[in-house]
Amino acid sequence: MKKIEYIHKHKMRTEEEKKKLTTRLKKIEGQVRGVIKMVENNEYCPKILMQVTAINNALNSFNKELLVCHIKNCVKVDIQNGDERAVIEFTEMINKLMR
């Protein structure tokens, strides 16, 4: 499959989308700060590992949410406008995400 070069694009998000995504990220940011404090306070490794697992799960949830937005909006619109590169770009992105 020929590798596609990404065109610099912007996505106009609704206020609801922005709020949902930024809220998730701020929650993750707080979790990361909590893990930093746990390391600084010499917390027991399994406790830290459990918190890191929670962060990974939260990031996965964020990625799923963003992926759904991307499919429903960006990919759909590009295909409707006849831009078949969107399919190649999307499949390449999925391949990178699933490594």
Helices and strands as residue ranges (DSSP letters): H 15-40, H 45-69, I 70-75, H 76-80, H 85-97
